[in-house]
Amino acid sequence: MSNNTEAWRKANEQVAVLQNEIAKVVVGQKKIVEQMLTALLSRGHCLIIGVPGLAKTLLVSTIGRILGISFARIQFTPDMMPSDIVGCEILQESEDGRKREFVFVRGPVFANLILADEINRTPPKTQSALLEAMQEKQVTAAGKTMPLPEPFVVFATQNPIEHEGTYPLPEAQLDRFFYCLNIGYPDFEEERQIVKYTTCGKPVTPERVISAEELMAIQDLVSEIPVPDHTLDYILRLVHATRPDSKYADAFIKKYVAWGAGPRASQNLTRAAKAIAMLKGKPMITEEEVMEAAAPVLRHRIIPNYNAVGEGVDIERIITHLLQEVK
């Protein structure tokens, strides 16, 4: 890790300011905010699942406003085409009217922070338009490959209870998401604060508190945080324990899991633990940070089998079992 103590101190101060600015707009959901910032600092994409009215869109748009980066919101609909995301060529006439040529008009994906709202309401053909962008951070259109701006992060929202007119995300696209977050209902006191805050006076407008260059500098610092060998061993044992055919899997996993997490889970667990350490102001990761990151990294990468469905063993119970049993 870099010995630049001043850079580390400044990064911690900026992360704290970032959290405080979000708290001015979003009441409650503190854990979800921390997890979204973890994904952002890890350069990872995030899928946010929750019923309507839980401030999913507000959370992402607020982060977009307080960062000094370009922000684009894409509302996914059943009739959306890939060109609505990536862009398309149009025939344009020259100023003197003597010549016509095709000019590529960039779509909303050419922004630093993308809000893919209700991503499961659009067909797979359109969903796939995001695949190359999310994995390779580039777009191929009109026979040309164009890099996307840095930083580039996609926050997608999904409604779990609306099935009519929706298209489940393929496993290949789910695996592109660094984190999968479940937003639940606020508790009684949090909802009291929400009602008071949103029905009295004018809402607070968040201010920009960090630039794109500063954000990328923090991301670089996060990537430099060291991983002790014993912590890396724990990460690998945890991921291997999700695979039914692995020697690290126990009888519970063999009985209830069809497919386990792949190598991308090990990479993302490590990256997430580093970002969590940064949020805590710690210069090194431990098993504690790995356990915090386990659920959002693994819940969309482990596929329960028919036994699990029949006996009501959900993915959260499987992850809880892993964290209890893998030492």
C-alpha positions in Angstrom: 0.0 0.0 0.0 1.1 3.6 -0.6 3.1 5.2 2.2 1.4 8.5 1.4 -0.2 9.1 4.7 -1.6 12.5 3.6 -3.4 11.0 0.7 -4.9 8.3 2.9 -6.1 10.9 5.5 -7.6 13.1 2.7 -9.4 10.1 1.2 -10.9 9.2 4.5 -12.1 12.8 5.0 -13.6 12.9 1.5 -15.5 9.5 2.1 -16.9 10.9 5.3 -18.1 14.1 3.6 -19.7 11.9 0.9 -21.6 9.9 3.4 -22.8 13.0 5.3 -24.0 14.6 2.1 -26.1 11.5 1.2 -27.5 11.5 4.7 -28.9 15.0 4.2 -31.2 13.7 1.4 -31.8 10.0 2.2 -33.3 9.2 5.6 -32.4 5.8 7.0 -31.0 3.0 4.7 -27.6 3.6 6.2 -26.4 0.1 5.5 -27.5 0.2 1.9 -25.8 3.6 1.4 -22.5 2.1 2.8 -22.9 -0.9 0.4 -23.5 1.4 -2.6 -20.4 3.4 -1.7 -18.4 0.1 -1.4 -19.4 -0.8 -5.0 -18.5 2.7 -6.2 -15.1 2.7 -4.5 -14.5 -0.8 -5.9 -15.4 0.3 -9.5 -18.1 -2.3 -9.3 -21.7 -2.3 -10.8 -24.6 -2.7 -8.4 -28.0 -4.3 -8.7 -30.5 -2.9 -6.2 -33.7 -5.0 -5.6 -36.7 -3.7 -3.6 -40.4 -3.0 -3.8 -41.6 0.4 -5.1 -41.3 3.4 -2.8 -38.1 2.5 -1.0 -35.9 5.3 -2.5 -33.9 3.1 -4.8 -33.9 5.7 -7.6 -33.4 8.6 -5.1 -30.3 6.9 -3.7 -28.6 6.5 -7.0 -29.6 10.0 -8.4 -28.3 11.6 -5.1 -24.9 9.9 -5.5 -24.9 11.1 -9.1 -25.5 14.7 -8.0 -22.9 14.9 -5.2 -20.1 13.5 -7.4 -18.4 15.7 -9.9 -19.1 13.2 -12.7 -21.5 12.9 -15.6 -24.8 11.1 -14.6 -27.4 9.5 -16.9 -30.7 7.8 -16.0 -32.1 5.2 -18.4 -35.7 4.2 -17.8 -36.0 0.7 -19.2 -39.3 -0.2 -20.9 -40.5 -3.2 -23.0 -40.2 -1.3 -26.3 -36.6 -0.1 -25.7 -34.0 -0.9 -28.3 -30.2 -1.4 -27.9 -29.6 1.8 -29.9 -31.5 3.7 -27.2 -28.7 2.8 -24.8 -25.6 2.7 -26.9 -26.4 5.3 -29.6 -26.9 5.1 -33.4 -25.8 6.5 -36.7 -27.8 9.3 -38.3 -27.6 10.7 -41.8 -26.5 14.3 -41.5 -26.2 16.9 -44.2 -23.1 19.2 -44.3 -23.5 22.9 -43.7 -23.2 23.8 -47.4 -25.8 21.1 -48.3 -23.5 19.4 -50.8 -22.6 16.2 -48.8 -24.4 13.8 -46.6 -22.6 11.4 -44.2 -23.4 9.1 -41.3 -22.6 10.6 -37.8 -22.6 8.5 -34.7 -24.7 10.0 -31.9 -23.7 8.7 -28.5 -26.3 7.2 -26.2 -26.7 7.7 -22.5 -24.3 4.9 -21.7 -21.5 7.3 -22.4 -21.6 8.7 -18.8 -19.6 8.1 -15.7 -22.6 6.9 -13.5 -25.5 5.1 -15.1 -28.9 4.5 -13.4 -30.5 1.6 -15.2 -34.0 2.0 -13.7 -36.2 -1.1 -13.7 -33.7 -3.1 -15.8 -35.8 -6.2 -15.9 -38.6 -4.5 -17.8 -36.8 -4.6 -21.1 -36.2 -7.7 -23.3 -32.9 -9.7 -23.2 -31.8 -8.2 -26.6 -31.7 -4.7 -25.0 -30.3 -5.9 -21.7 -27.4 -7.4 -23.6 -26.5 -3.9 -24.8 -25.1 -3.3 -21.3 -23.0 -6.5 -21.2 -20.0 -5.3 -23.1 -20.2 -1.9 -21.5 -20.3 -3.3 -17.9 -17.5 -5.9 -18.5 -15.2 -4.3 -21.0 -16.0 -0.7 -20.3 -16.3 -0.1 -24.1 -19.1 0.0 -26.7 -19.0 -1.5 -30.2 -21.4 0.3 -32.6 -21.4 1.1 -36.3 -18.3 -1.1 -36.7 -16.3 0.9 -34.2 -15.1 0.2 -30.7 -15.3 3.2 -28.4 -14.0 3.4 -24.8 -16.4 4.6 -22.1 -15.4 7.4 -19.8 -13.6 6.7 -16.5 -14.9 6.2 -13.9 -17.8 4.0 -15.2 -20.3 2.5 -12.9 -23.8 1.1 -13.5 -26.4 1.1 -10.7 -29.5 -0.9 -11.8 -32.8 -1.2 -9.9 -35.3 -4.1 -10.1 -38.8 -4.6 -8.7 -39.0 -8.2 -7.2 -42.8 -8.4 -7.0 -43.8 -7.3 -10.5 -43.7 -10.3 -12.8 -46.1 -9.3 -15.6 -44.2 -7.6 -18.4 -40.7 -8.3 -16.9 -37.8 -10.3 -18.2 -35.5 -12.1 -15.7 -31.8 -11.1 -16.0 -29.7 -13.9 -17.4 -27.0 -15.4 -15.1 -24.3 -14.1 -17.4 -25.5 -10.6 -16.9 -26.1 -11.0 -13.2 -22.5 -12.1 -12.8 -21.4 -8.7 -14.2 -22.8 -7.0 -11.1 -20.3 -6.6 -8.4 -23.0 -6.3 -5.7 -26.6 -7.4 -5.4 -28.5 -5.4 -2.7 -31.9 -6.1 -1.2 -33.6 -3.0 0.2 -36.2 -3.7 2.8 -38.9 -1.6 4.4 -37.8 1.1 6.9 -38.5 0.4 10.6 -41.1 2.4 12.6 -38.8 5.3 13.6 -37.1 5.6 10.3 -40.5 5.9 8.6 -41.5 8.5 11.1 -38.4 10.6 10.0 -39.2 10.0 6.3 -42.7 11.3 6.7 -41.6 14.4 8.7 -38.8 15.1 6.3 -40.7 14.7 3.0 -43.9 16.5 4.1 -42.5 19.7 5.8 -40.7 22.4 4.0 -38.5 22.2 0.9 -36.3 19.2 0.3 -32.6 19.6 0.7 -30.6 19.8 -2.6 -27.3 17.9 -2.3 -24.1 19.7 -3.3 -21.2 18.4 -5.3 -18.5 17.5 -2.8 -15.9 15.5 -4.8 -14.5 15.6 -8.3 -14.1 12.7 -10.8 -10.3 13.0 -10.3 -10.6 12.8 -6.6 -13.0 9.8 -6.8 -10.5 7.9 -9.1 -7.7 8.7 -6.7 -9.6 7.2 -3.8 -10.4 4.1 -6.0 -6.7 3.7 -6.7 -5.9 3.9 -2.9 -8.6 1.2 -2.3 -7.0 -1.1 -4.8 -3.6 -0.7 -3.0 -4.9 -1.9 0.4 -2.9 -5.1 1.2 -4.6 -8.5 1.7 -2.9 -10.8 4.3 -2.4 -14.4 3.1 -4.6 -15.9 5.8 -7.5 -13.5 4.8 -7.1 -14.4 1.1 -7.2 -18.1 2.1 -10.5 -17.4 3.9 -11.9 -15.7 0.8 -11.0 -18.7 -1.4 -12.3 -21.3 1.1 -15.6 -19.3 1.4 -16.1 -19.2 -2.4 -15.0 -22.8 -2.9 -17.4 -23.9 -0.2 -20.3 -22.7 -2.4 -19.5 -25.3 -5.1 -21.2 -28.6 -4.5 -18.4 -30.6 -6.3 -15.6 -28.9 -4.2 -13.9 -30.7 -1.3 -14.6 -27.6 0.8 -18.4 -28.0 0.4 -20.3 -29.7 3.2 -23.4 -31.9 3.1 -25.7 -28.9 3.4 -24.3 -27.2 0.3 -24.2 -30.5 -1.7 -27.9 -31.0 -0.8 -29.3 -27.5 -1.6 -27.0 -25.8 -4.1 -27.0 -26.5 -7.9 -24.2 -24.1 -8.9 -21.8 -22.2 -6.8 -19.9 -18.9 -7.3 -17.2 -18.6 -9.9 -13.7 -16.9 -9.7 -15.3 -13.5 -10.1 -16.8 -13.9 -6.7 -13.3 -14.3 -5.1 -12.1 -11.2 -7.0 -15.1 -9.2 -5.9 -15.0 -10.3 -2.3 -11.4 -9.1 -2.1 -12.2 -5.8 -3.8 -15.3 -5.2 -1.6 -13.4 -6.0 1.6 -10.8 -3.4 0.6 -13.5 -0.7 0.1 -15.2 -1.6 3.4 -11.8 -1.2 5.1 -11.5 2.3 3.5 -15.0 3.3 4.7 -13.8 2.2 8.2 -10.5 4.0 8.0 -8.6 0.7 8.3 -5.3 0.3 6.3 -5.7 -3.5 5.9 -8.6 -6.0 5.5 -9.5 -8.8 7.9 -12.0 -11.6 7.9 -14.6 -9.1 9.4 -14.7 -7.1 6.2 -14.9 -10.3 4.1 -18.0 -11.4 6.1 -19.6 -8.0 5.6 -19.2 -8.3 1.9 -20.2 -12.0 1.5 -24.0 -11.6 1.1 -24.1 -8.9 -1.6 -21.3 -10.6 -3.5 -22.6 -14.1 -3.3 -26.4 -13.9 -3.3 -26.7 -13.5 -7.1 -24.0 -16.0 -7.8 -25.3 -19.1 -6.0 -28.1 -21.0 -7.6 -30.2 -23.2 -5.2 -31.5 -26.5 -6.5 -34.9 -28.1 -6.5 -34.4 -29.5 -2.9 -33.9 -25.9 -1.7 -37.0 -24.6 -3.5 -39.1 -27.5 -2.2 -38.0 -27.2 1.4 -38.0 -23.4 1.6 -34.2 -23.0 1.9 -33.5 -19.5 0.4 -30.2 -18.0 -0.7 -29.9 -15.9 2.5 -30.1 -19.1 4.6 -27.4 -20.7 2.4 -25.1 -17.7 2.9 -25.7 -17.6 6.6 -24.8 -21.3 6.8 -21.5 -20.6 4.9 -20.5 -17.8 7.2 -21.1 -20.0 10.2 -19.4 -23.1 9.0 -16.4 -21.8 7.0 -13.7 -20.9 9.5 
